[in-house]
Amino acid sequence: MRNIIEEIMDKNKLSINSIAKLLNCDPGLISRIKNRSQKMSMKTAFRINQVFGIDFQEIIMAEDIDV
């Protein structure tokens, strides 16, 4: 199953570094989330919602974030 970061990369033709810059966070964090070695935080999910306009609930469900 694809994750939100992969969808953003494909849809917007962005690199991990570009996404990190837009979200104002470390590229390593985005890479770990993409590779599923780290769970996405609520803060990152909220930033993705703000920057890319992806529905917050969709992010929560796709990334299995505990609320």
C-alpha positions in Angstrom: 0.0 0.0 0.0 1.3 3.4 -0.9 1.7 6.1 1.7 0.9 9.8 1.6 4.6 10.8 1.0 4.8 8.6 -2.1 1.5 10.1 -3.4 2.7 13.6 -2.9 6.0 12.8 -4.7 4.2 11.2 -7.7 1.3 13.7 -7.9 3.5 16.8 -7.5 6.7 15.5 -9.0 8.6 16.4 -5.9 11.7 15.0 -4.2 12.0 14.1 -0.5 14.2 17.2 -0.1 11.5 19.4 -1.8 8.8 18.1 0.4 10.9 18.6 3.5 11.6 22.2 2.5 7.9 22.9 2.0 7.0 21.3 5.3 9.9 23.0 7.1 11.3 19.7 8.5 14.3 17.4 8.1 14.5 15.4 4.8 15.6 12.4 6.9 12.3 12.5 8.7 10.4 12.5 5.4 12.5 9.6 4.2 11.9 7.6 7.4 8.1 8.2 7.1 8.2 7.3 3.4 10.0 4.0 4.2 7.7 3.3 7.1 10.6 3.1 9.6 9.0 6.0 11.5 5.3 6.8 12.1 4.0 10.2 11.0 3.2 12.6 13.8 0.0 14.6 14.1 2.1 17.8 13.5 3.5 16.5 10.2 0.0 15.3 9.2 -1.3 18.8 9.9 1.5 20.4 7.9 0.8 18.1 5.0 -2.9 19.1 5.2 -2.0 22.8 5.2 0.6 22.7 2.4 -0.8 20.1 0.1 -4.5 20.3 0.8 -4.9 16.6 1.5 -7.8 15.8 3.8 -6.6 15.5 7.4 -8.8 12.5 8.1 -7.4 10.8 5.0 -3.9 11.3 6.2 -4.7 10.0 9.7 -6.3 6.8 8.2 -3.7 6.2 5.5 -0.8 6.6 7.9 -2.5 4.9 10.9 -1.9 7.8 13.3 -3.1 7.3 16.8 -5.5 10.1 17.8 
